[in-house]
């Protein structure tokens, strides 16, 4: 069975202090994330002085908005019985006494209670989520980014330290409320192992920023958002993705059937044959992979369906490695990562290996550097429907291996404006350029080119070096790949 194995942090030991055996889903996910670290031990302790985050009462309008703009599959404040985690993982256990236990870190459910008798039990200190409902409302209504804040307290310190980073807004107060809670476990291990040294000392006080959030302001926000949703339904227009080869501003569009959906173009020339690999939708709206044989003028000679599955496939990343023509299509709907190899270019393909199971990776691309394969992809967590704003990095010595190591800085990029991949990594004059799509305002609004400055087992840095915006009448552009003879190939959103 393929899997993505976890980084070993030298037998790290966590103590998680909670208010009861049944805890909120978001906190249970934090326990699971800690338990996924190879060699990590997670001890659980109940202390009745801890308090869970209180569930908010949402208006009828907010429930309608949440239903019409679904982001998360589960309620972060729904309950998980910790016994289910203990029974399924050997490295998670209950403890009754703490007098003799010594751990690296203590994760508290409630940061307002720092239990003094735990101070002697931790080498490095306490961690907790800093959660403020009023701030979420303020940031949502004022259209700011959401603030995800962590608290850290060293064993002998008198005050807490706070550090935070921004995550993008969703539509609706409840969606943003839930997003802050769900993002806490996602970024938890990165924060503990990489970022805590740079935080500033503060006093743990209630949120005191001058803030007047009237019920009418919330109601106005909800009505405006609901009206946008209604207008989108009533006055929706037919848009579609079309594929074109482009050079110096000139476009050669493929001659495809009207109202057909062709997207995610990847070009490969092999044994004198020019071929384009695309996502196509079948009659039921499911994604399938097709290959198109082209002549020297990019006219279609023949098109065939080459790969189908019980679930949707897209983003047919095709390449030649170790002398074989191979492909890793996007297969997150199947909860696995698949490697195909070509038996007869370009139309005959067979499944070679399942690289990973129980892993929803989106639009994976890779590059080889310093004899290491680096795989970049967005990752969909089980609690969410999709993800355009967190980019993950994995590495392996063998591309066909079923063992890929997650980078300790995961997610290495956070932000819908640049996190989702839009094509192969460009290797040009000793530089590595990661092509991304801007999904901040809409899916695939434009392209963003990012130069990878540092890529190692412990560090990652990139900077934006260029953007490419589609010109009228095109309304979006979300995939870009090199072709041949100076041409590139992209898909463009147009109104039909």
N, C-alpha and C positions, 0 to 999 in steps of 0.2 A: 504494500500500500504506500503510495507516495505521500509525502508530508513536507511541510516547511518546518525544520527543526529550529529550536530556540537557542539563543545565545546563553552561554554559561557564565553566570556572574559569581562564580566561586562559592557555591553553596550558600546563597543568601537566605536569611531567615526573617520572615515577616510575622508580626503579630497583628491581627485585625480585631479591634474591639468594637462590638456591635451591641445594640439594645436588646435583641431577641434572636431566636433561631430563624424566624421569618423576617427577612430584611428586604429593602427595596431592590428591584431588579438591577438598577444601575450599580449599586454597591456590590451585589452578587457578581456582576460582570467584572468589577474591579478585583474581587477575590480570584476569579477564574484567570484573569490576565496575569496576576502575580504568580499563580500556580503554573502557568504555561512556561515560565522561565525555567530552563533546564537546570536541575540541581537545587531549585528553590524549595524551601519548606514554608508552608503557611499554617500558622497556628491561629485558632479562632477562640475568642473569649467573649462571654456575655457579661455586660455590666449594665444594670438597670438604670444607672444615672445617664447613660447615653440617650439621646433623643433623635428620632427619625425626622426627616423633613416633612412638614405637614402638606398634605395634598390641597391644591387650590380648587376653589369652586369656579367653574367656567360658565360664562353666559351661553345661552342658546345660540347666539350668533357665532361665538367662538367654536362651538361644537360643529356647526355647519361648515365653517371655514376649514377646520381641521379635517373634516371628512372629505371636502372637495380638494384639499391640497395635502394629501397624505405624505408624510415624510418617514415616520417610524412605524414599525410593525407592532411594537410592544410599548406599554406604558412604563416609563422608568421607575415610577413609584408603585407599580404592582409588586406583589410579594413573591419571593423565592425562598423555599425552605433550604437552609444551608446544609441540612443532612443529605440532600440530593447531591451536592458537590462533594461532601466528605465521603459519601459512599462510592463515588465514581472516580476519585483521585486519591492515590496513595500518599501524596505529599501534602494533603490538607487534612488537619486533625483538630479535634476539640481539646482544650486544656482546662482543667479545673483550678489549678494552682499556678500562680505566676512568681512565687517567691524565689524560686531557683532558676527560672528560665532567663536566658540571655539571647536577645535577638538583635538583628541589624536595624530594623525599622519597625515602627508601630504606626499602623493606619487607624485613625479614629473616625467613627461614624459622625461624631458630634465634636466639632472643634472648640465649642464654648466650655467644654469640660476637659481639662488636661489633668489626667489622674496622676497625682504626685507620686503615688506608690509604684507607678510604672516607670518612673524616671531612671531607676537603677537597672531596669531590664533592657534598655536600648543603647546600642553603641552610637548610633548616628542621629536618632531623634524621631519626632512625630510628623506625620503628614495627615492632611485632611482637605476636604473640599470647602472652599469659601463660597457660600451660595446666598444670593440676595435677589429676592423676587422683585422688589421695587426697581432695582437696577435693570433687570431684564425688560420690564415694562418700559422704562425710560429709553433704553437703547433701541427697542423695537419701534416705538412710536416716533422717535426722532431719526429713524433709519440709520442708526450707527451699527458698527460691528458688535457682536456679542463678546463680552469679556468672560473668559474662563480663568478662574483664579484658584490657586493652590496656597495652602498654608503650611509652613514648616517651622518647627521649633526644635532646637538642639536640646539635649538632655538638661543642661544647666542654665539655659537662657531664661530670662524673665518674660520676654515678649516673643510673639510670633513674628515670622517674616512672611511676606506675601510676594508672590510673583504670578504673572498672568500672561496670556497671549490671546489674540483675537481669533474668533471664528465667524464665518459668514452668517448673515441673517436668513431666516426662512420666512414664509408667509404665515402670520398668525401668532398671537401671544403664546398659546399652548405649545405650538411647534418649537418656538424659541426657548421656552421654559424647559421642554423635554430635551432640546439639543444641548443645553449646558450640562444637564445631568448625564446624558449619554456620552458626551465627549470627555467627561472626567476620567472614566476608566480607560478610554482609548489612548489618552496622552499621559496616563499615570506613570508608567514605567520609564518613559523618556524623561519625565520631569524629575523623578527620583534619581536616576542614574546620570543625567547629563546637565540639568539646568539649575539645580538648587543652589549652586555656589554663587550665582549672580543675583540673588534676590536681595531686596532691601528690607531693613528692619522696620516694623510698624507695631502699633498697639492694636490688638484685636478688639475692635469696637463695632457696634452696629453701623450700618451704612448711614452717614449723616449728611451727605450732599443735599443741598437745598433742592427739593423736588416736589412739585405740585402736579400730581397725576389725578385729575378729576375723572369721575365716572363718565362725564360727557366726552372727554378726550379719548378715552378707551373706546367708547361707543362710536365716535366719529371714525376712528381708525378701523374698527371692525366693519362699519357700513361701507367705507371707501373700498376696503379690500374685497368685501362681498360683491360690490357692484362691478369691480374689475373681473371677478370670476364669472359673473352673469354675462357681462359684455363679451367675454371670450367665448362663452357658449353660444350666445345669440348671433354674434357677428364673426364667427370663426371663418377663416379663409383657408383654401386648400394650398398647402405648401408641400414641396417635395425636394429631395436631394437629387441633383444631376451631376454627372462626372464629366470633367473636361481636362484635357492636356493644355498647359499654359506655358508660353514663352514670350517674354518682353511685352506682356500685357495682352497678347493675342490668345484667344481660346479656341480649341478644337473640341467641341462637345461630341460625345459618343451618340450614335444614332440608336437611342433606346425607345421602347414602346411608350406611348403617352401614359401618364399616371403610374408607370412602374417605379419601383423604389430600388435604386442602385446607390450604394454608399461605401465608404471606407476603402478607397482604391489603393492597392499595393501593386507595383509594377516589377516584373522580373523578365530579363532577357537571358535565355538559356538555350544552348545548342542552335543558335540562329533563329530562335522563335521568340517573338515578342508576345508577352502575355500579361493580362491584367486580372487581378483577383479582387472580388468585390463581395460585399454583403448584398443579398437580394431578399425580398420578402415573398414567401409563398402565398397561396390563396387564403390561408388562415392567418396571415400576418406574422408568421414565425420566420426568424432569420435563418437563411441558408447561405452557403458559400458557393459562388459560381466563378468559373474561369472564362476569360474572353481571349481568344487568339486574334491578334491584330496584324494588319499589314504595315508597311513602312510609313503610311500616312495616318496611322492610328484609326483606320477604318476597321469595323468588326468583320472578321472572317467567319468566326464560329463562336458560339457561347454554349456552355454546358454547366449544369449543376454538378459540382464535384464532391461536396461534403454536406450531408444532412444528419441531424440527430433528433432525439425526442424533444430537445430544448433548443432555444434560439442560439445561433452562432453569428458572429460578426467579426469585424476588424481582423481580416485574414493576413496576419503578419507573416509574409513568405520570405525565405532567405536561403542562401547556400552556406552550409557549415559542415566542415569535415567531409567535403566532397559530395554531400547529399542535399538535394532540394527539400526543404522542410517548411513546416508552417505551424505556428501557434495561434489559432483563432481565439477570439474572446468567447468563453464558454461559461460565464459566471452563472447563468441560469441553471446549469447542470451541477453547480457547486464543485467544480473540478477544473484543472488546467490540463489541456490535451496537447500532445505533440504528434503531428502527422508527417509522413514522408511521402514523396512523390515517386510513383512506380513508372509512370510514363508521362513526361511533361507535355502539356500542362494539365491534362484532363483526368489522369488516373492517380488516385491517392488512397492511402491506407493509414489506419491509426497505428502509430508506433509505440506510444507509451502514455500513460496517465502520469504526468509530472507531479501533480498534487491532487489530493481529494480533501473534501470538507474545507474548501477554500474558494471564495468568490473573488477572483481577480479580474479586473476590467482593463482592456486595451493594453496588454503587456508588450513591452519592447525591451530589447536587450543590447548590450555592447560588451565586447571583450577588451579588457585592459589589464595589463600586468599578469597575464595568464589566468585571470579570473573572469568568469561570466557574471555580469551584473544585470539583474532583471528589474525593470521599473513597471509598476502597475498600481492602479487604484484598487482599493480593497473594500468590498461591501460587507459590513458586519451583519450578523443575523438579525439585529434589531431594526435595520434600516432597509428601505427599498432600493436605494442606489447611492452612489457617492461620486461626486465630481471634485471634491475639495481636499482629499487627503491622498498623497502619493507615497507609496511604500517602495522600499528597495531591498532586494535579496541577492545573495551571492552564492556561487558554487564553482568548484574547480572543473566540473563536468556538466555540460549543458543538458545532457540526457539523464542526469542524476535525478533521483526522487528526493534528494536532500538539498534544500536551499536554506541558507542562513539569513534570518532577518537582520537588517541593519539596526544597531543600537539607537540610532536617532529617528527611527520610524515613529510617525510619518515624517519623511524627510522634507516634504513640501506641504504646506497647509494654505489653502485659498482657492476658491473656485475660479479665480481669474487666471490660474496658471498650473493647476495641479494635474489635470487630466491630459494624458498623452494624445497626440494628434498625428503620429507617424513614427517612422524609424528614427533612431539616433543618427544624427549626421556626423560623420567623421571627416573633417576638412582641415587641411594644413595643421595637423597636430592638435586640433581643437575638437571637442565633443559638444554638439548642440542638441539639446532636447527640444523637440517640437511639441507644443502644448496648445490646447484650445481654451479660449476664454469663455467660461460658462457662468460668469457672475451675473450678467443681465439676462442671458438666454443661452440655451444649449448651443455650443458651436458658433458663437457670435463672430469670432475672429481667431486668428492664429497668433501665438506668442512663441518666440524663439529664445531659448535660455542656454547660455554657455555654462557647461559644467566646469567649475574651477577647481574643486577638490573632490576626489572620489577615492575613498579608502575604507578599510574595515571599521574605522572609528569615526570618520568625518565625512560630511557632504556639504558642499556649497555650490550654488549656481547663481547666475545673474541674468536678468533680461537684457538681450542685446538688440532685439528687433521685434516689430509687430507687423502683421499683414492683415489688412482689413479689406473685405470684398467690396468692390465698386458696384454701383447701381447697374443693373437691376438685381444683383445678387444680395441676399439678405443674411447670409451666413456662410461660413467655410470652416469645416471641422476636421478635415484630414489633409495632410500634405506629404507627398513622397517624391523623391527623385525618379525620373523616368530615363530618357536617353536623348542624346543630341541636344542637350541644353534645356529640355522640357521637364516640367514637373507635372504631377497629376493630383487633382483635388476634387472634392465634392462640394458643390455649391447649392445653397438653399434658394429656391426660386418659387414664385407664385405661379400656380398653374390655372 
